[in-house]
Amino acid sequence: WTVAATAALALGTGVAFGLFPALHATRPDLAAALRAGAGQVPGGARAAARFRSGLVAAQIALSMALLGGAALFARSLANVLREPLGFRAERVVAFRLSPERGGYDGTRSAALFARVREALAAVPGVTAVSTAENGVLGGSEATMNVSVEGFRPAPDANTDAYLDRVGAGFFRTLGTPVLAGREFTDADRVGAPPVVVVNEAFARRFGLGRGAVGRHMAPGAGDAVRLDREIVGVVRDARYGRVKGPVPPAFFAPVAQDTTAGTVAFYARTALDPEALREAVPPLVRRVDPALPIEQLTTLPAQARASTFGDRFLSVLAGAFAALATALAAVGLYGVLAYTVAQRTRELGVRVALGASAAAVRRLVLGQVGRLLLAGGAAGVLGALALGRAAGALLYGLSGTDPAALAGAALLLGAVGLAAGWVPASRASRVDPTRALRYE
């Protein structure tokens, strides 16, 4: 149905826009035609020329608006890709296991996770292995209110923090620097004192400063909350939930102290080819449990690219529409100028015969290009500003009126317009006066 509707629309457009000149040709003005043959320009021809120029100016305006939008989305995507992740994604393979879907309880799941982790660590070239419940760059950001030792929140204070339960060596596996204290080890398991690791944003929000290690906190709010979790480490801010936006305050708990974990994501860093490790994961997991499915098997760089799919899609889509509109504007501009030059062949021949240089003739034709570009471009800038304001919520790190994006779009459109007009202008500058004066 989509193809049929598109074909019908294209056919209808061709018929509708071809019908007007066809009908116009069936009602010729004989007197005007005779005057045109005598070298005079009829009023109807001038009106038709203005109409053609108006259509080309409208095409240029649409092209400018779409080019401006495409430039905004391209700059927004560049800003997203420049955001530092806070960890080293290269050479890390990721996948998820959900044994709870196969009937595993918490105890059996923990044992299975341990076996898979040991098997991964034994693969040649693997330098570190760890796990996480939420996972990295999956778009999930579980937040909750927290209470922190020594922090007295104001009535309207934001006490939310992101939580993830991670395995031993998680920060070392991902390459996130530990700024103070330590990260989790195999000793942080069920029965051991509950501990957490926080990031820099957490320390800033709750006023911990450099003395975060040794303080206590707990999920929940209110004086009745028991602060029973010791902060044992502070790590650098990193974008675990999503690439865009500020890094939220985050605290991490040992997944080994959670007896209800039924699904975790594994992360394995290798010193060798990560694709080879990715291919080795399925047989490795089948040896542990042949019936256990593997979910989201990928590399961390691929996961980072997938997390920016929406921004990439908008940028490509806007660029495609802008390229199509610009190509149509260039074709329309070339067609109008070529037709104009053909109509003015006798006039151009007279100019050359009277001493006009080739450069002067080119300037004459390119002057018409400039007027069309200025008229259409000015209207297109207004359209681009309106489009930028409407799409402001989709842009990252810039406003919908970004001058650099609009200036780049205008320069590109000007270059395309001048290139489209150069061929007719060059042809006009090479008019032979003798042949032009005999031109009908």
Secondary structure, 3 states (H helix, E strand, C coil): CHHHHHHHHHHHHHHHHHHHHHHHHCCCCHHHHHHHHCCCCCHHHHHHHHHHHHHHHHHHHHHHHHHHHHHHHHHHHHHHHHCCCCCCCCCEEEEEECHHHHCCCHHHHHHHHHHHHHHHHCCCCEEEEEEECCCCCCCCCCEEEEEECCCCCCCCCCCEEEEEEECCCHHHHHCCCEEEECCCCCCCCCCCCCEEEEEHHHHHHCCCCCCCCCCEEEECCCCCCCCCEEEEEEECCCCCCCCCCCCCCEEEEEHHHCCCCCCEEEEEEECCCHHHHHHHHHHHHHHHCCCCCCEEEEEHHHHHHHHCHHHHHHHHHHHHHHHHHHHHHHHHHHHHHHHHHHHCHHHHHHHHHCCCCHHHHHHHHHHHHHHHHHHHHHHHHHHHHHHHHHCHHHCCCCCCCCHHHHHHHHHHHHHHHHHHHHHHHHHHHCCCHHHHHCCC
